[in-house]
Amino acid sequence: MSKKVPNLCLYNGLAFYEIPDCLKILTELEERLISPRIPFMVIRTLGYCKQFGLKGNLVNVPMNVDTNASILPRSFSDTHTIQLKLMRQMKNKNAFMYETIRPKVVHTVIAYLVEQELYRDEGIVISSDWIKKYSSEKENFFVNNEDKKFDENEKTAESFDHDDNWNECDDKPVNPTVIETLLNDETEDSNDIGIKFAPAENNRPISILMDLKVDELTFPKIYCGKQRKIKENTKLTYAKIAKSELRMFDRRCGRVSKLFFTYKKLETRKFSDAISINLRKTKNATVAQMLNRDYVNGLIHSDDAFTFLRFDRSSPAFWELKKKELMTMNRQLGCAALFLTLSAAETKWSELIVILTQVLENKVITLEEAQNMNYEKKCDLIRNDPVTCVRYFEHRIKCLWEILSAPSGPFQGYELEDKYVRVEFQARGSPHIHALIQRVGPIDQRKKGEGVALVLLKRLSDAVRDSDSIYCVIRDIVSYPRNKLNKSDCLNSPLDIQFELLNDIYTVRNRIDLSQVLYVEIDHADKEYDVFHKAKIISDFFNRCETDSHLCFGSIASNIGDTQHAAGIASLIKVSLMIKNRMIPPQKNYDQTIAKAESKTCGLYMVKELSLFPADKPVKICISGNYAHAIIEEWLELSGSHCNKIMARENAESTGIQMCEQQYYVIVITGKCDSLSTVKLDSKSSVILSVVS
């Protein structure tokens, strides 16, 4: 053990001072009145969760605290409140901040802060002459003699007023213009309600890098008017200090304004350091060179002018660096096996709601109470402590990577080896992750095509060149765009369009024996009547009688839910995997409609249990949708390399060549094999659909 104190230990001067009672009750605008620095930032709400986002840059402007105090009323009570509008410039229409403040609280806090060491070092004093001069609660507002005459008339009628206890002013509120809100209403602005002032107008902004005490002077409610005192011989960067403040058990730095202020200051520091390093690495640049347009264009052309922007996540220089990392992973380990997309769902995480309630409200609730909490309350907790939400999301992501990398995890034998992660923040303000995952596995097993399957387009000539294992052929496909269908020629029901499409397949190409079709995959059905109606159309088309074998049918929607907008792709993937494994999975969730469809009239059979394909002949499967139909036929293996398929024929080679001439698309599994080495395929064949590991 080195027995050294860690840099981020509170003992090194990172502990906060205790907040006095007068500072605890300050509002956001009241804090701005007593702070010698004002950070102008545009903070807006994002999305339906009303989280906050920063637009534009941060402008640090100094202002005089004594001037701010002088705009307050000369006479006030403990309960007196006024409307105050803090403007960037007096000519602006909308206020930077608009709030109801308490003058008594502001003056109490100012009296406390001017006695602190930080304010004394800055030479900040408050003039109390006007307070002493106007210490009385009664003020003489007479401006001229006309007002004085009006007052005398009121005194004459005073005796008559005492005779009647009713006062017409009793029906009106004492302070009708007090509104506890930060929202800036244009209607109220037009009425000029409240005090409107711009304390930082005409003041020169100060760089947050040059202002050494900008944090303490900007947020007196956090630092209590005292400067942070770091222990000697302790190396702490601003990034480490910010990490300590944001992750501390004391959540005073979790405010949105403080978060964005720290972010902009840290970003500016990184840019400054990057520019300094970049200048030291290059040749000495003179003023004449920088004024030369050709010299600057040369720097831009070679990207030397933008290398310092690598610290900005939204800059092209940053993504150029990340692209190199991704390409390096692909060159060393090959293409990624999985693409993963994850989004934060803070309102659905009951554990997070329990943590936020305990941190922000110092109250312990159960998971059931967190689940039953209303949506607005959850959003309010998430807005008030975004640091805890992001840390919780990061913790869940780390746990996910550990699970995927575990030897006994979901990818047992193919654990996570490497990954490329891109973190984005959505329009609602929550983090969003795109990840490319590279899994572990012997190289010879990867080439065999075993494991998770992906769908892509590939030419037939490329599949033959790569010696891919072809499993099935898409023999015929008909697809009509919805806007080109002539529904007037069809029957009354839109579902009868399917019958017209099915006829088009076989009137153009009558090469397939319909009695050989084993299974029909239908698309999503919204109603029970639609399921029965589709089954009736399919039964009428295939014309199965009682003596014929039953025609099996099913739908991928019965297993994974609504696939209306992706039913074609989902059905194609399902059918290709069925042919690859030579089995039909059981169907679910159609029990109420099966009795209608499974009748002697329809001649259909819903597969309720796992069923195997017949081993003595290849199978044909039909995919039937509202606007597209296809026939998929099992590919004949020529070399007999797959012993689990008893599909050999006497004229296998000639039949295979004939099928190659007729086919349009084939479904393959990539891998090294010699099953097609003796077959000559037409290089002019069209694009094929492949299932790639």
C-alpha positions, 0 to 999 in steps of 0.5 A, a space after each residue: 500500500 502506498 498510503 497516499 490520499 487519492 486526488 479526488 478525496 474530499 480532504 484535498 479541498 473538494 468538500 463543500 461549505 455548509 450552506 447558511 439558511 439565508 442562501 438555501 431559500 434563494 431562487 434562481 433570479 435572486 441568486 443572479 442579483 447577488 452574484 458578481 458574474 452572470 452567465 448568459 446561456 440559452 437553456 430550452 426544454 426538449 421533447 415531451 419529457 421536458 428535459 433541458 438542452 443548451 443552445 449556443 455559447 456561454 457569455 460570462 459578463 461581470 456586473 455590479 452587485 451594488 447596482 443590482 441592489 439599488 433597483 430594488 424598492 426603497 421600502 419593503 416588508 418581510 413579505 413584500 414581493 415584486 416582479 423583476 425582469 432581467 434583460 440582456 439589453 434594455 432594447 430586447 423584447 423578451 427577458 432573459 429571466 422573469 421571476 417574482 423576487 423577495 427584496 428582504 431576502 436579497 438584502 439579507 443575503 447581500 449583507 452576509 456575502 459582503 462579509 465573506 473573504 471572496 467578496 472582500 478580495 473582489 472589492 465588492 461593497 454595498 452602499 447602505 445610504 439609501 436604506 438608512 434614508 428610506 428606513 420608514 415604511 411611509 413614503 411621501 409620493 407627492 410630486 407637485 401641488 396638484 397631488 397635494 390638493 388631491 390628498 387634502 380632498 381625500 382627508 376631507 372625505 375620510 370621516 365618511 369612509 369610516 362610517 362604512 366598513 365595506 371596501 371595494 378594494 377587498 374583492 381584489 387581491 393584494 398583489 394581483 401581478 405576482 406569478 411564480 414562473 420563469 415563463 416569459 409571457 409576451 402579453 405581460 411584457 407588453 404591459 410593462 409589469 414589474 421592474 425591467 433592468 439590464 445590469 450587465 449591459 455595456 459591460 465587456 465579457 470576460 473569458 471563463 479561462 481568464 476569470 480564475 474565480 468564475 465558478 465561485 462568483 457565478 454561483 454563490 448559493 453553491 460556494 457560499 461566497 468562499 473560494 475553493 482551497 485545494 491542498 498544496 502538492 495536489 494535482 487536480 485538473 478542472 475535469 477532475 474537480 468537475 467530476 468530484 462535484 457532479 458525483 458527490 453525495 451533496 447534489 447542489 451541483 446537479 442544477 441544470 445551469 451549473 451543469 451547462 456552465 461546467 460543460 462549456 468551461 471544460 469544453 473551452 479548456 479542451 479547445 485551448 489546450 488542443 490549440 496550444 498543442 497543435 501550434 507546438 507540433 507545427 512550424 512557427 506560423 507568422 502573421 503574414 502566413 495566416 493572412 495569406 489565403 493560399 496558406 490557409 487553404 492549404 491548411 484546410 486541404 490537409 486537415 491541419 486546420 481542424 485537428 484541434 476540433 477532435 475534442 468536439 463530439 459533433 465535429 467532422 474531425 472527431 468522427 474521422 478519428 472514430 472512423 479510423 478506430 472502427 476500420 481498425 477493428 474491422 481489419 483485425 477481427 473482420 466485419 461485426 456480427 451484431 448491430 445493437 441499438 439501445 435507448 434510455 427509458 428512465 420513466 420505465 426503470 423503477 429502480 432509478 425512480 427509487 434512487 432519485 426520490 431518495 437523493 432529491 427528496 430524502 424519502 425511501 419508496 418501494 418499487 411498487 410505489 415507483 411503478 405507480 408514480 404518475 408520469 409528470 412526477 417521474 419526469 420532474 425527478 429526471 429533470 432535476 438530477 440528470 447526472 444520476 440518470 446518466 450514471 445509472 444508464 452507464 451502469 446498465 450498459 456496463 452490466 450488459 457488456 459483462 453479460 454478453 462477454 460472460 462464458 455462460 452468457 447468451 452467446 455461449 461459445 461466441 462471447 463478445 470480443 470487441 465492440 464499437 459504441 457510438 453514444 448520441 443524445 436524442 431530441 428528448 435529451 436522453 442517451 442513445 447507443 449504436 454498437 457494433 459487436 464483434 463476437 469470439 469464435 474460431 475462424 473455421 466455425 465463422 466460415 461455416 455460416 453457423 450462428 446468428 443470421 443476417 439478411 442482405 442482397 448478393 449476386 448469384 455469381 458472387 455466391 458461386 464464387 464464394 462457394 456458398 451453401 444455397 438452401 432455397 430458391 425464390 421461384 416466383 414473386 409478384 408485387 403490386 404497389 398499392 397506388 397502382 392496384 385497379 381495385 374496381 376490377 376486384 371484388 368488394 373486399 380489399 382482401 380479394 386482391 390476394 386472389 388476383 395476385 395469386 392468379 398472376 403467378 400461375 397465368 404467367 408461369 405455370 410450372 409448379 404443381 400446386 399439390 406440392 405446396 406444403 405450407 402457406 405463410 400469411 401476413 398480419 391480420 387485424 381482425 379475426 374475420 380477416 384471418 378466416 377470410 384469408 384462409 378461405 381465399 388460399 384454400 379456394 386457390 389451392 383447391 384442396 379436397 378432403 382426399 388431398 393432404 392438408 395444407 399447413 398455414 401460419 403467420 409470423 404475427 402470431 409469434 412476435 406480434 404486429 408485423 404489418 409494415 415489415 411482414 414481407 421481410 419477416 416472413 421471408 426470414 422465417 421461411 428461409 430458416 424453416 427450410 434450412 432447419 427443415 421444420 415448421 415452428 408451432 403457431 400461437 395466439 390464433 386459437 379462437 380463429 383456428 376452429 373456423 379455418 380448420 375445416 373440411 371446406 378449407 382443407 387447412 391445418 394450423 401447425 400447433 406443434 413442431 413438425 418436420 419436413 418430409 425427408 423423401 422430397 423437396 418442399 415448396 412454400 407459399 408466402 401470401 400477403 395483401 399486395 405480394 406473393 411468392 413461391 419458395 422452393 427448396 434447393 436440391 443439394 448436388 454433392 450430398 455434403 449435407 447428410 441430414 437432407 435425403 434429397 438425392 435424385 438420379 438426374 440431380 446434376 441436370 435438374 440443378 442446372 435447369 433450376 439455375 436457369 429458371 431461378 430468380 432469387 436464392 437464399 444462401 448461408 455463406 461459408 466454404 463448401 464445394 456443393 456447387 463446384 460441378 455446376 455451371 451457373 449463368 453469370 447473368 442471373 439476377 440479385 439473390 437474397 442471402 442469409 449471412 452469419 
